[in-house]
Amino acid sequence: MSVVTDEKIPYPSLREAIGVWAKIGCLSFGGPAGQIALMHKTLVEEKRWISEERFLHALSFCMLLPGPEAQQLATYIGWLMHGVRGGLIAGLLFILPGFAVILLLSGLYAVFQDAAWLSALFFGLKAAVLAIVIEALLRLSRRALKGRFHYYVAAASFLALFLLNLPFPLVVILAGGAGFLMKRYGQASADIAQAQPAASPRGRRSLTTHAIAKPLLVLVFWVLVWQSPLLLVRSLDAPTDLIAETLSGETNVFGAVFIFFSKMAVITFGGAYAVLSYVAQVAVGHYAWLKPGEMLDGLALAETTPGPLVLVLCFVGFLAGFRNPIDMAPLAGGVLGASLAAWATFVPSFIWIFAGAPFIEKLRDNAMLSAALSAITAAVVGVILNLALWFGLHVLFAEVGRVAILSRGAGLPLVSLAWPDWRTLDVAALALFAIASVMLFRFRIGMVKVLGVCALAGLAIEGAEIFL
């Protein structure tokens, strides 16, 4: 195990870190933008456990990886402070509260087939999270955009996502390539030079043989851990009508769930929205785990819970196991299906960090890598701006669509943008957002109090509408 030492400011004890990671896991609403904002505010601004440069360096690397980037960022920072066990604790505490909630909500949904009443519980939280995201975006942009080049990259990234709807991984890769080329050919000037981190203020990282000299063994070990549930699912017998005889070797519904979501885990660049349509198509059309329209209900449940939005995949796994329980009770089958989906989805995030982060840390002083990562950090500002705008539109308006500005023929939009139906403006959500903004920006009230006030106010407003 390898632990970062700090010559000036010691890292917290593991017990103190566990408490903070648990708090972050319980409050991580609002998708990746809200979750990154929460970690930045807690770890960089309030606790000062990690420097701004170190936070952005880790975030840039996590943006390149498949899977939930916020969970990977938590794992990376936990690993920096307390080695492998710190990374495991941080990553698990980031997803376990949300997993427990989605498990409960999935069970209620499967039994009662109704998700409308859940919106009252989290209506106010969404409005508060929107204000928190905007606050974090302003802080992050002030620190990440250190010159004209970075402003250009951030603007280009935002427009590529908001107007052109380009794939998220392509935007990040192009940004990194731009930074690399600017540095490589000596055209980056002071903009790139200022963004390169100097020698780490926390001292150079001590890397062990386990982390550097034997990376292949580390990778193989974690891959075996990731795929170990196959021993369980292949031991379960399924009735003939539930057998999925595919080339992938799926032998029953639980094997199908685990193998399918294992595949999804390595292609989920850009978060849940990048794969939801494909997952819905396969889960409904091929496996018949869900009925048409139920994916949207699952997405609504995932959006109202803490943790990564890809927890919606656990909802899919729950319904698959609930409706095809083999020789167990339906609820037990649902829990097993959701657990397999969660394991297949989230364990790879630990693999990417534990296998890749040591090399990224070792190359922190590499000028070319620093230039590429600093450009990616600038692109992240544009990414978060796009996420914040998308999140804000869906919080404040009941109906949001895309309007084509330029088409390439046959009705295919080349340039389009998200545009709300102004008649569906939610005045109550707007009022709660304004209250949260005043509390944060004017009176500097703590985030937990802001979330609590808005949650209670939202519960009162939505609850009154439901029950009256």
matplotlib code that plots the C-alpha trace (Angstrom):
import matplotlib.pyplot as plt

x = [0.0, 1.2, 0.2, 0.8, 2.7, 2.3, 5.3, 3.2, -0.5, -1.1, -3.9, -6.8, -7.0, -8.8, -11.7, -12.2, -12.1, -14.7, -17.1, -16.6, -16.9, -20.1, -21.5, -20.6, -22.2, -25.5, -25.6, -24.3, -27.4, -27.6, -25.6, -21.9, -22.0, -23.5, -21.3, -18.1, -19.2, -19.9, -16.5, -14.7, -16.5, -16.0, -12.4, -10.8, -12.7, -13.8, -11.4, -8.4, -7.3, -6.3, -5.0, -6.8, -4.2, -4.3, -8.1, -8.2, -5.4, -7.4, -10.6, -9.0, -7.8, -11.2, -12.9, -11.0, -12.3, -15.5, -18.0, -19.2, -16.4, -17.6, -17.2, -13.8, -12.8, -13.8, -11.8, -8.7, -8.7, -9.3, -6.4, -4.2, -4.8, -4.9, -3.8, -5.9, -8.0, -8.8, -9.8, -12.1, -13.7, -14.2, -15.6, -17.9, -19.3, -19.9, -22.3, -23.6, -26.2, -27.6, -27.6, -29.5, -32.1, -32.5, -32.9, -35.7, -37.4, -37.1, -38.8, -41.6, -42.0, -42.0, -44.7, -46.9, -45.9, -46.1, -43.3, -45.2, -45.2, -41.4, -41.0, -42.4, -39.5, -36.8, -38.4, -36.7, -33.3, -33.0, -33.5, -30.9, -28.4, -28.8, -27.6, -24.7, -23.7, -23.6, -21.5, -19.0, -18.9, -17.9, -15.2, -13.9, -13.7, -11.8, -9.1, -9.1, -9.2, -5.8, -5.4, -7.1, -6.3, -8.2, -11.2, -11.3, -11.1, -13.9, -16.1, -15.5, -16.3, -19.6, -20.7, -19.7, -21.9, -24.8, -25.2, -23.5, -24.4, -21.0, -20.0, -18.5, -15.4, -14.6, -14.8, -12.4, -10.0, -9.9, -9.3, -6.4, -4.9, -5.2, -3.2, -0.6, -0.1, 0.1, 2.8, 4.6, 5.0, 5.8, 2.7, 1.0, 2.7, 2.0, -1.5, -0.2, 2.9, 0.8, -1.4, 1.4, 1.7, 5.0, 6.5, 3.8, 3.2, 2.5, 5.8, 6.6, 4.6, 6.2, 5.2, 5.6, 6.7, 3.1, 1.8, 4.5, 6.7, 3.8, 0.9, -0.2, -0.7, -2.7, -4.9, -5.4, -6.2, -9.0, -10.4, -10.7, -12.4, -14.8, -15.8, -16.0, -19.8, -19.9, -19.2, -22.4, -24.7, -23.6, -24.5, -28.1, -30.5, -33.2, -36.3, -36.0, -38.1, -35.8, -32.6, -30.8, -28.8, -26.4, -22.9, -21.8, -22.5, -25.4, -27.1, -29.9, -31.4, -28.8, -26.0, -27.5, -27.8, -24.2, -22.6, -24.7, -23.8, -20.2, -20.1, -21.8, -19.2, -16.4, -18.3, -20.2, -18.2, -20.1, -22.3, -25.7, -27.3, -24.8, -26.1, -29.6, -31.3, -29.3, -29.9, -33.6, -33.7, -32.0, -33.7, -37.2, -36.8, -34.4, -34.7, -38.2, -37.0, -38.8, -42.0, -41.9, -41.7, -40.4, -36.8, -38.0, -39.5, -36.2, -34.4, -36.7, -35.9, -32.2, -32.3, -33.9, -31.3, -27.7, -24.9, -24.1, -27.0, -26.0, -27.7, -30.6, -29.0, -29.6, -33.3, -33.1, -31.3, -33.9, -36.9, -35.1, -34.5, -37.9, -39.8, -37.6, -36.6, -35.9, -36.2, -36.3, -38.8, -39.4, -37.9, -34.9, -34.5, -34.7, -32.1, -29.7, -30.3, -29.7, -26.6, -25.1, -25.8, -24.1, -21.1, -20.7, -21.1, -19.0, -16.1, -14.4, -14.0, -11.7, -9.8, -9.1, -8.0, -5.8, -4.2, -3.8, -3.6, 0.0, 1.2, -0.7, 0.8, 4.3, 3.9, 2.6, 5.7, 5.7, 5.3, 3.4, 1.0, 0.4, -0.4, -2.9, -4.5, -4.7, -6.6, -8.9, -9.5, -10.6, -12.9, -14.4, -15.6, -17.5, -18.8, -20.0, -21.6, -23.5, -24.6, -25.6, -27.7, -29.3, -30.0, -31.3, -33.7, -35.2, -35.5, -37.3, -39.4, -41.7, -41.0, -37.6, -36.9, -34.3, -34.7, -32.9, -31.0, -29.3, -30.1, -28.0, -30.9, -33.6, -34.6, -31.3, -30.2, -26.6, -26.9, -29.5, -30.0, -32.1, -35.1, -37.8, -41.6, -41.8, -45.5, -44.3, -42.1, -42.3, -42.7, -42.2, -38.9, -37.8, -38.6, -36.7, -33.8, -33.8, -33.9, -31.0, -29.0, -29.5, -28.6, -25.4, -24.2, -25.5, -25.5, -22.8, -25.0, -23.6, -24.6, -26.2, -28.5, -29.4, -30.3, -32.3, -34.3, -35.1, -36.0, -38.5, -40.0, -40.2, -41.8, -44.5, -45.2, -45.3, -47.0, -49.8, -50.3, -50.4, -52.8, -55.1]
y = [0.0, 3.5, 6.6, 10.2, 12.2, 15.9, 17.9, 20.9, 20.0, 16.4, 14.4, 13.6, 10.4, 7.6, 7.8, 11.5, 10.8, 8.1, 10.5, 13.1, 10.5, 9.2, 12.7, 13.3, 10.0, 10.9, 14.4, 13.7, 14.7, 16.5, 14.1, 14.5, 18.3, 18.5, 15.7, 17.2, 20.6, 18.9, 17.3, 20.5, 22.5, 20.0, 18.7, 21.8, 24.8, 23.7, 20.9, 21.9, 18.3, 18.5, 21.4, 22.9, 21.7, 18.2, 18.1, 19.3, 16.9, 14.0, 15.2, 15.5, 11.9, 10.7, 12.5, 10.2, 7.0, 5.0, 4.9, 7.4, 10.1, 11.5, 8.1, 7.7, 11.1, 10.1, 6.9, 8.8, 11.3, 8.6, 6.7, 9.8, 10.3, 6.7, 4.3, 1.4, 1.1, 4.8, 4.6, 1.6, 3.4, 6.6, 4.9, 2.6, 5.3, 7.4, 4.8, 2.8, 5.4, 5.8, 2.1, 1.5, 4.1, 2.9, -0.6, 0.5, 2.6, -0.2, -2.6, -0.1, 0.5, -3.2, -3.9, -0.7, 0.3, 4.0, 6.5, 9.8, 10.2, 10.1, 13.5, 15.3, 13.9, 15.4, 18.4, 21.0, 19.2, 19.6, 23.4, 23.7, 21.5, 23.7, 26.7, 24.6, 23.6, 27.2, 28.2, 25.4, 26.2, 29.8, 28.7, 26.0, 28.3, 31.0, 28.5, 26.3, 29.0, 30.7, 32.2, 32.7, 29.3, 27.7, 30.0, 29.0, 25.3, 25.7, 27.6, 25.1, 22.2, 23.7, 24.5, 21.1, 19.5, 22.0, 22.8, 19.9, 17.2, 15.6, 12.5, 13.4, 11.3, 12.9, 16.4, 15.4, 13.7, 16.6, 19.0, 16.9, 16.6, 20.4, 21.0, 18.5, 19.9, 23.5, 22.5, 20.1, 22.8, 25.6, 27.7, 27.5, 30.7, 31.7, 30.2, 26.6, 27.4, 28.9, 25.9, 23.3, 22.3, 22.9, 20.4, 19.1, 21.2, 18.0, 16.4, 13.9, 10.7, 7.5, 4.7, 1.1, -1.9, -3.1, -0.1, 0.5, -2.5, -5.0, -3.1, -6.1, -8.2, -5.4, -5.2, -9.0, -9.2, -6.5, -8.0, -11.3, -9.6, -7.8, -11.1, -13.3, -13.2, -15.3, -18.3, -17.5, -16.8, -19.8, -22.0, -20.9, -23.1, -21.4, -22.8, -23.4, -20.4, -18.0, -19.3, -16.7, -18.8, -16.2, -16.2, -14.5, -17.6, -16.2, -19.2, -17.5, -14.1, -13.3, -14.3, -12.2, -9.2, -9.5, -10.1, -7.3, -4.7, -5.8, -4.9, -1.6, -0.7, -0.4, 1.7, 4.1, 7.2, 10.4, 9.0, 7.3, 9.3, 8.0, 4.5, 4.7, 4.4, 1.3, -0.2, 0.5, -1.1, -4.3, -4.6, -4.0, -5.5, -8.4, -9.5, -8.2, -7.3, -3.9, -2.7, 0.2, 3.5, 1.9, 3.1, 6.7, 5.8, 4.3, 7.4, 9.5, 7.3, 7.6, 11.3, 11.7, 9.6, 10.5, 8.9, 8.4, 8.5, 5.1, 3.7, 3.5, 0.3, -1.2, -0.5, -2.4, -5.3, -5.2, -5.6, -8.3, -10.4, -9.5, -10.7, -13.8, -14.9, -18.6, -20.5, -17.5, -14.9, -12.1, -9.4, -11.6, -12.0, -8.2, -7.6, -10.1, -8.6, -5.1, -6.1, -7.9, -4.8, -2.6, -4.9, -5.1, -1.4, 0.1, -2.3, -1.3, 2.2, 0.9, -1.0, 2.2, 4.2, 1.6, 0.5, 3.9, 6.6, 5.6, 6.3, 9.6, 10.7, 9.7, 11.8, 14.9, 16.9, 15.7, 18.9, 17.2, 15.4, 18.4, 20.5, 17.9, 17.5, 21.3, 21.6, 18.7, 20.6, 23.6, 21.4, 20.1, 23.7, 23.6, 20.1, 21.1, 24.3, 22.1, 19.7, 22.6, 24.1, 20.8, 20.1, 23.6, 23.4, 20.1, 21.4, 24.6, 23.4, 20.4, 20.0, 20.4, 19.4, 20.1, 22.7, 22.2, 25.3, 23.7, 20.4, 18.2, 16.8, 14.2, 16.0, 15.2, 18.1, 19.2, 22.0, 21.9, 23.2, 22.3, 24.6, 24.5, 25.0, 28.3, 27.6, 24.7, 26.9, 25.6, 28.8, 26.9, 25.4, 28.8, 30.4, 27.6, 28.0, 31.8, 31.2, 28.7, 31.1, 34.0, 31.7, 30.6, 33.7, 36.5, 35.0, 32.3, 29.7, 26.2, 23.7, 21.2, 23.9, 25.1, 21.5, 21.0, 24.2, 23.6, 19.9, 20.8, 23.6, 21.4, 18.6, 21.0, 22.4, 19.1, 17.2, 19.7, 19.3, 15.5, 15.2, 18.1]
z = [0.0, -0.8, 1.1, 0.2, 2.8, 3.2, 4.4, 5.4, 6.0, 7.2, 5.8, 8.1, 10.1, 8.4, 10.9, 10.2, 6.4, 6.8, 8.4, 5.6, 2.8, 4.4, 4.5, 0.8, -0.1, 1.5, 0.0, -3.5, -5.4, -8.8, -11.0, -11.8, -11.8, -8.3, -7.0, -8.3, -6.8, -3.5, -3.3, -4.4, -1.7, 1.0, 0.3, -1.2, 0.2, 3.6, 4.8, 2.7, 2.5, -1.1, -3.2, -6.1, -8.5, -7.2, -7.3, -10.9, -11.9, -10.6, -12.1, -15.6, -15.4, -14.2, -17.1, -19.5, -18.0, -18.6, -15.8, -13.2, -13.0, -9.7, -8.0, -9.6, -8.4, -4.8, -5.1, -6.5, -3.7, -1.1, -2.5, -2.4, 1.3, 2.6, -0.1, -1.5, 1.6, 1.5, -2.1, -1.4, 1.5, -0.4, -3.5, -1.6, 0.7, -2.4, -3.9, -0.9, 0.4, -3.1, -3.7, -0.5, -1.5, -5.1, -3.7, -1.4, -4.1, -6.7, -4.3, -3.6, -7.4, -8.2, -5.6, -6.1, -9.7, -8.8, -8.6, -8.6, -4.9, -4.7, -6.4, -3.3, -1.2, -3.4, -5.2, -3.1, -3.1, -6.9, -6.7, -4.0, -5.9, -8.9, -6.9, -5.5, -9.0, -10.2, -7.2, -7.8, -11.5, -10.8, -8.3, -10.7, -13.7, -11.8, -11.0, -14.1, -16.8, -16.4, -19.9, -23.2, -24.5, -21.7, -22.2, -25.8, -24.9, -22.3, -24.7, -27.6, -25.3, -24.2, -27.7, -28.9, -26.3, -26.2, -29.9, -31.8, -29.2, -29.8, -27.8, -24.4, -24.8, -28.2, -26.7, -23.8, -26.1, -28.5, -25.6, -24.4, -27.9, -28.3, -25.1, -26.0, -29.5, -28.3, -25.9, -28.3, -31.0, -28.6, -29.4, -26.0, -24.6, -21.0, -21.0, -20.9, -18.9, -16.0, -15.8, -15.4, -11.8, -10.1, -7.7, -5.6, -2.4, -0.7, -1.6, -4.2, -4.1, -2.9, -5.2, -4.1, -6.2, -5.9, -7.7, -10.3, -10.9, -11.0, -12.7, -14.7, -11.5, -10.0, -13.1, -13.2, -9.5, -9.8, -13.0, -11.2, -8.3, -10.7, -12.5, -9.4, -9.1, -12.3, -10.0, -8.2, -11.1, -13.1, -10.1, -10.3, -12.3, -14.4, -16.0, -19.7, -20.7, -18.8, -20.3, -22.5, -24.9, -26.3, -27.6, -24.4, -22.4, -20.3, -18.6, -16.6, -15.9, -13.3, -15.5, -18.3, -16.0, -14.8, -18.2, -19.9, -17.3, -17.3, -20.9, -20.2, -17.6, -20.1, -22.6, -20.3, -21.3, -20.4, -17.7, -17.7, -20.4, -22.9, -22.6, -21.4, -24.7, -25.6, -22.2, -22.5, -26.0, -24.9, -21.5, -23.1, -26.6, -26.1, -22.5, -21.7, -18.2, -18.4, -19.9, -22.3, -20.4, -17.2, -17.9, -17.5, -14.1, -13.2, -14.3, -12.2, -9.1, -9.8, -10.2, -6.7, -4.9, -3.9, -5.8, -9.5, -12.0, -13.4, -10.3, -12.7, -14.0, -10.5, -11.0, -14.3, -12.5, -9.7, -12.0, -14.0, -10.8, -9.3, -12.4, -13.0, -9.5, -10.4, -7.1, -4.7, -3.5, -6.0, -3.6, -3.0, -6.7, -7.1, -4.5, -6.1, -9.6, -8.4, -6.5, -9.5, -11.7, -9.1, -8.8, -12.6, -13.0, -10.2, -9.5, -12.8, -11.5, -8.7, -11.4, -13.5, -10.4, -8.7, -12.0, -13.6, -10.9, -9.8, -13.3, -13.5, -10.2, -11.3, -14.5, -12.7, -13.6, -17.2, -19.3, -22.1, -19.9, -17.7, -20.8, -22.0, -18.6, -18.1, -21.4, -20.3, -17.0, -19.1, -21.1, -17.9, -17.1, -20.4, -19.6, -16.2, -17.7, -20.1, -17.4, -15.2, -17.9, -18.8, -15.1, -14.5, -17.5, -16.2, -12.7, -13.7, -16.6, -17.0, -20.7, -22.4, -26.0, -28.7, -31.4, -34.7, -35.9, -38.9, -40.6, -42.8, -44.9, -44.3, -41.1, -39.3, -37.1, -37.5, -34.9, -32.2, -28.7, -25.6, -25.4, -22.8, -23.2, -21.4, -20.5, -18.3, -16.0, -12.4, -10.3, -7.0, -8.2, -9.4, -6.0, -4.2, -6.5, -5.8, -2.0, -2.2, -4.3, -1.8, 1.1, -0.6, -2.4, -0.1, 3.4, 2.9, 4.7, 4.9, 2.2, 4.6, 5.9, 2.4, 1.4, 4.5, 4.2, 0.5, 1.1, 3.8, 1.7, -1.4, 0.6, 1.9, -1.6, -3.5, -0.6, -0.6, -4.3, -4.1, -1.1, -1.7]

ax = plt.figure().add_subplot(projection="3d")
ax.plot(x, y, z, "-o")
ax.set_aspect("equal")
plt.show()
